[in-house]
Amino acid sequence: MPKLKVVEFQTVSYCNSDCLICPWSQLKKHATLKYMDEKTWSNLLF
């Protein structure tokens, strides 16, 4: 298994872009706007 070079965290479950490669246009029909809570964010920081 190759080593990870990049990790991305999504802190908000919303995007107003309409990128062709992104599945958000289909996902937003089933998702609600949510924010990552501060405790989770703190746990992600190394």
N, C-alpha and C positions, 0 to 999 in steps of 0.2 A: 504494500500500500504506500503510495507516495506521500511525502510530508506536505502538510498544508502550508501554503505561502501567504494566504490571505483569509481572514475571517471577517464577515460583516454581520453586525447586529442590527436588527430592525427595532428601533425604539418606539415607533408609532405605526399602527396598522392602517396607514392611509397613504395614498400617493395621488397627486393630481396630474401626473404626466400620463402619456399614452404611448409608451414605447412598444414597438412591435414585438420585441422578444420577451416582454414581461407578461406573466399570466394575471397581473392585477386586475385587468379589465373584466376577467371572468370571476376572479375571487371576490371582488368587492360586492357582488350580488349576494354573497353568503356571509360576509364578515361585517362586524361592527367596529367603529372607531375605538381603539384601545391604545393606552400608553403603557410602556414598561414602567413598573413601579421602581421606586428608588432603591429598595432593598435588592431587587434583582440586578439592577444596574451596578450597585456597589459590589455585588458578588462576582460580576464579570470583570471588574478591574483587577489587574494582577498586582 
